[in-house]
Structures are given as C-alpha cells and as structure tokens.
C-alpha cells in the first residue's frame, strides 16, 4: 500500500495543511509506505523544515518536468500562468500510477482523472484553510473520492453548493493548528505598547483590497506611527508579474513595492517567508486588517479586533461568501481606516468578540484528539486500512515552535 501526499505549488502555503497527516500516518504501524512529493526546491525545503527529525519516517521525492516540451512551455508561460504546476502531472504519470491513494490540498490534481484516466487512483482533498470564498465550494469538490474538512461550515456548504455526497466527507478539525508557532515567538516589531496590525490582502483581483487600496493603506500607516504594521499578503500576490484568476476571469498587476514602505520604522514587510504561512503573524498581531483571506479564521482562534476592506462595493450582508466580515467593521474607503480601527477595539468585547466565537465554532470542530490523527484515520479508511493501524500520537514538530495544544481552542470547539 502506497499513500502519496503531493505539494504542487509555487509557494509553501499549502504544506502545513496536510503534512501533519502524512506524519501521523507514517508514525503508525499500518505497513503503508508514505510518500511526500514536492515539485520544486522551495517546497522540498519547507517539508524538510517542518518535518525536522521526523523526516526519516517518510519517503520524500521531488518531481520535475521531464520533457523538453514541458520545460519550454513552463518558461514561456510561467510569468502569467502556473504552467509547470499543470505540466508536472503528465510528465510523472508513472509516479502517480504507482500510488493507491493521493492526498492533496488543491484541486488541479483532478486532472489525473479527467485528462489522464487514472480512475483507479483514490484522491483525497484536505483543502487549505477554512475560509468562505465561493471557489472553495464549486463543483470540482464533488470529483474527489473523499474530502477532509475542518468543521460543520465546510461540510454543510460542500453538500448544499457543490453536491458532495455527505458519505464522502470526514470532519477532522484543523491539522495546521498542530504545527503553528508558539505564542510569544519573537516579533519583528517592538512590543512598545503600540498596537500591531496585520494587513493580509488576498491575491485574487476580483476580491483583494490590494490593487485598488493597498498602497493607500500602507501610506496611512507610514503617516500614523501610533500603529505598527506587519504587511504579510497572500504569498502568491507578488510571486508573478501578473495575477490571473479563473474562477472569475480577471487579470491584474500587483506592481512594485516602494522602498518607503520597507524603510518605514513602524512597518515590517514579508512577501512570502514561512512566517507568513505558519501562523507566526496571526499569533503576534493585535488587530487583523484584510479582505477575504482564510487566515482570518486562524487569527480569531484567539478573538481580537478585525477590520475588513471592501474594495469592490460588495453587497455582502447575508452572503455566505463573506461571512467573516461579521467579525469586525467593514469599510470601503481608506479615509475611514482610523475610525474603524478605534471602533473595532471599542466594540470587540461586546459585539465582535462573540460573533468571532460563533464563526470559529462553526468553522472548526476540534476535540481532544489531534486533528492530524483524525485525518490520518480517515485517509487510512479510504485506503482500506483498519483505523486501529494508525498511530495514536503525532510527532512534535518542535523546530517550528511547540505545536499549539488542541485544548487551547476548547472554548471554541462545538
């Protein structure tokens, strides 16, 4: 029995969502071979970093483009499209044919079934995040053999909107919480009494606040030294010269980040390090400022003030795709940012905090059993292994900080 975990992206943000499941399976006595496949050196380094001493429990392979045609297409199209991400499947069909189960955090892997006819390969989707965006609940989700979800919210929407069979869904919690950095990790900004705001714009042009408002936001913080700012956008925002989205066909250019923002004494800029993806900044910030990123849900694991930027004049009230905007004030003009930050803090305890608790409970089903263990058991069942053959504990990934205890979230769990 061979169970594969695939990380196929330009950036590292999906690794923490499913690597803990691979480690939980590898720590068991099922006899299954656990293979973790990456598609570039950046992903390989992140897997090694997160595994630490546990790296010996898995087989790590790096897949590449093996044909001259694929390499040429990747070079010519890579500035605009994730060509390599799609081409890697066809160039490595022998690898995928040798697997019994493939566990993935994204949906492009479905091409193995739809284009290459690998119908006998069972593909399990872990998703990556617990956000509200419509693309997370499209019909593609129903094409997986099994889907692992963080809580009732995701399950309910997959059934109602994507037509996913409830029998092919397992609610497993959120394995990423187990490899998050410990609170109290050294901050890139001084703890001097000034609030630290995390600005976390999304990459998608039709949803993000960056393209229309982002530089105005940064200028506001340059001029307001009473606040400190961590600017840590979606790690894909500045990865390419252009950003193209296909859920709603849009293209835009993120542009260059001016030196005045990097040099501002009250601003820390991080465009894609591991700290942007392992909950370092969502743990350290006092206030969240963003638009539609699922990192909001990681932030409100410990309820704190939030402000949301509506750059597209959305009729968001009552729209499940913008449910997270109930967690704080929503503004459509940067001129309103100062009052919104004050309002978010003033009304946090009585208004926004209780709403954040409700949103968290609906999004995450956390128990005393580690989420990675619950997910590993579900994957084992898909593979036809007895659940008792899966390990009862998960190695501690102390190299990224002590895992966040599940009991820390007990107050939010449903």
C-alpha positions, 0 to 999 in steps of 0.5 A: 500500500502506497499513500502519496501526499503531493505539494504542487505549488509555487509557494509553501502555503499549502504544506502545513495543511496536510503534512501533519497527516502524512506524519501521523500516518507514517508514525503508525504501524499500518505497513503503508509506505508514505510518500511526500512529493514536492515539485520544486526546491522551495517546497522540498525545503519547507517539508524538510523544515517542518518535518525536522527529525521526523523526516526519516519516517517518510519517503520524500521525492521531488518531481520535475518536468521531464520533457523538453516540451514541458520545460519550454512551455513552463518558461514561456508561460510561467510569468502569467500562468502556473504552467509547470504546476499543470505540466508536472502531472503528465510528465510523472504519470508513472509516479502517480500510477504507482500510488493507491491513494493521493492526498492533496490540498488543491484541486488541479490534481483532478486532472489525473482523472479527467485528462489522464484516466487514472480512475483507479487512483483514490484522491483525497482533498484536505483543502487549505484553510477554512475560509468562505470564498465561493471557489472553495465550494464549486463543483470540482469538490464533488470529483474527489473520492473523499474530502477532509474538512475542518468543521460543520461550515465546510461540510454543510456548504460542500453538500448544499453548493457543490453536491458532495455526497455527505458519505464522502466527507470526514470532519477532522478539525484543523491539522495546521493548528498542530504545527503553528508557532508558539505564542510569544515567538519573537516579533519583528516589531517592538512590543512598545505598547503600540498596537500591531496590525496585520494587513493580509490582502488576498491575491485574487483581483476580483476580491483583494483590497490590494490593487485598488487600496493597498498602497493607500493603506500602507501610506496611512500607516507610514503617516500614523506611527501610533500603529505598527504594521506587519504587511504579510499578503497572500504569498502568491500576490507578488510571486508573478508579474501578473495575477490571473484568476479563473474562477472569475476571469480577471487579470491584474498587476500587483506592481512594485513595492516602494522602498518607503514602505520597507524603510518605514520604522513602524512597518515590517514587510514579508512577501512570502517567508514561512512566517507568513504561512505558519501562523507566526503573524496571526499569533503576534498581531493585535488587530487583523486588517484584510479582505477575504483571506482564510487566515482570518479564521486562524487569527480569531482562534484567539478573538481580537479586533478585525477590520475588513476592506471592501474594495469592490462595493460588495453587497455582502450582508447575508452572503455566505461568501463573506461571512467573516466580515461579521467579525469586525467593521467593514469599510470601503474607503481608506479615509475611514481606516482610523475610525474603524480601527478605534471602533473595532477595539471599542466594540470587540468585547461586546459585539465582535468578540462573540460573533468571532466565537460563533464563526470559529465554532462553526468553522472548526470542530476540534476535540481532544484528539489531534486533528492530524490523527483524525485525518490520518484515520480517515485517509487510512479508511479510504485506503482500506486500512483498519483505523486501529493501524494508525498511530495514536500520537503525532510527532512534535514538530518542535523546530517550528515552535511547540505545536499549539495544544488542541485544548487551547481552542476548547472554548471554541470547539462545538 
